[in-house]
């Protein structure tokens, strides 16, 4: 039985190491056959801090970096993002479905925690249709960084999103009410992979 390999994208002012810490309580509840690969935004190497800045400035650089990373292999089965990383996961899923990326650039599922979406004209072509990639969206009702309505708008970009709400804020929660459905979602992706 092969593992699921998941690309993990941190938030603004974050890093792969910070996201690993933020996800610790959740990952303890996930099946052992899931390999989580934490990466840093390409700008972190130059002392910058994010996948892009206001107005999605730098998005194209990040998009091209992500396509190169994923296509270089080994394959990623899915993508997970927190905060700005969740917005990036949504955009990368849209790039995949738009047909503008190489065929090797492919995620079978996307998981987004505390995410938001772009309404910029330059991204409109990516969101002409609902995204069909299976997705899970974790939303904190007490989130003051990314309001609930913004996370719901990201979920609405997907045809059949699994939305999990919790009473907390802008965090990656690990309690059973969140971790259980995420583990089941990933388990369903694993079963489909094994068939």
N, C-alpha and C positions, 0 to 999 in steps of 0.2 A: 504494500500500500504506500503510494508516494505521498510526500508532504505537500501541503499548500504553502506556497511562497508568496509573501505579502510585502509590497513596498510601502514603507511607513513614512509619512510626510509631516514634519513638525509645523508648529505655528510661528507667527511673526515673533521675532526676538528669541526664537527657540533654536534647537539643534537636535540632531538625532539622539544624542545622549540625554538631553532634557526630555524628549518625547518618551524614551525608554522608561525613564523614571515616572513620568506622568501616567504611563500605561501599566505600571507594575501590578496594581491591584486587579486590573482587567485581565492581564495576560495569565495571572495565576489561575484564572477560572476557564481558560481556553484549552481545547484539546492539545496534547503534547506534539501532535504531528503538524503543527503550524509553525513555519519558519518566518519570523518577523525580521525584515531587513530595514534598519534605520539609516537614513541618509541625511546629509546636510545640504541645505540650499547652496547652489554653486557660489553665491556671493559671500558666504561665510568665510571662505578662504582669503578674501580680500578685506576682511574686517567689517563687511556689511552685515545686514541682519534681516533677511526675509526673502521670500520667493519673488516679490515685487513690491513696489511702493505705491503711493496714492495714485489713483487712476490706472492701476494695473501696469504702471511703468516698470518695465523689465520682464513682463510676462513672456514675451517672445523668446528671450534668452533662456528662461526657465523651461518653456515648452520644448525648445530644441535640445536642451540638456537632458530632459526626461526621456525624450524619444530615443536619443543616443544611448542612454543608460539601459533602457528596457530592451532595445533591439540588440545590444551587445551580448545579452544572455548572462547567466541562465535565465529561463523564463520566469516571469512573475505571474502568478495566478490572479492576484487581486491587488488593490491599492487601498490603503487606509490613510486618512488625513484628519488632523486636529486643527481647528480654527482656520488660519490662512491655508494650512495644508489640506483641510477639508474642501475649501474652495478650489484649490489646485486639483484635488482628486476629481471633483466634478468637472472642471474644465478639461482635464486629460481624458476623462471618459467621453466627453463630448467630441474632443479631437479624434479619438478612436472611432467613434460612430460616424463622424463626418466624412470618413474615407480619405482624409488628407494626410494620414500618417502611413508609414510602411505597414504591411500586413503583420510583421513581427511585433508591432506595437499593439498589444492586446491584453486587456484585463477582463477576466470572466466575472468579476464582481467588484464593487466599490463600497467602502464603509467610511462614513463621514461623521465626525463629532464636532458640534459647535461650528458648523460651516455656514457659508453664505454664497451667493451667486453674483455674477456680473450682469449688469444691464447695459454695458457699453456697446455702442454700435459695432465695434470691431469684433465682438463676441457673438453678435446676433446670428450670424451664419451657423455657428456651432449649436445653437439652441433652436433651430427652426422646427425640430420635431422632438417629441418626448424621447428621452433616452431609454433604451430597452435593457441595458445592462442591469442585472440584479443589484439592488443597493439597499443599504441600511443607514439610517440617519438617527443619531443620538442627539437629543435636544434637551438642554436644561431650562426648566421653566423659570429659574432664578438667574439666568445668564444675563448680565448687564454689559458684557463685552460684545457679544453677538446676540441681539435680541431673538427671541423665539420665532417671530414672524419672518426674520431673515433666513433662519435655518429651514423653516417650512417652505419658503420660496425655493430653496435649493432642492429640497425633496420633491417639490412639484415639477421639477425639470425631468423627473424620472417617471416612467409609465406605471410602475407598480412598486413604489418604495415601501420598505419596512421602516416605520417611524417608531422610535422608542423614546418616550419622554421620561424625565426624572425631575425631582424637586430641587436639585442642586443648581450650581452656577456653571461657570466656564471651566469645566473639568472633564477628564476622561473617567467616568465612574466605573467602579468595579463590583458593585454589589449585585446580588443574584438577579434582581429585577431587570438589570441591563445586561449583565454578562451571560445569563441564561439564553435569552433570545439571540444574542450575537453568536454564541457557541452553536446554537441550533442552525442559524443562518449559514455559518461556515461549514457545519457538518453537512448541510444539504448541498453546498458547492462541492464538497469532497466526494459525496456519494455520486454526484453527476459526473465527476472526473473519473471515478472508478468504473463506471458503466461502460 
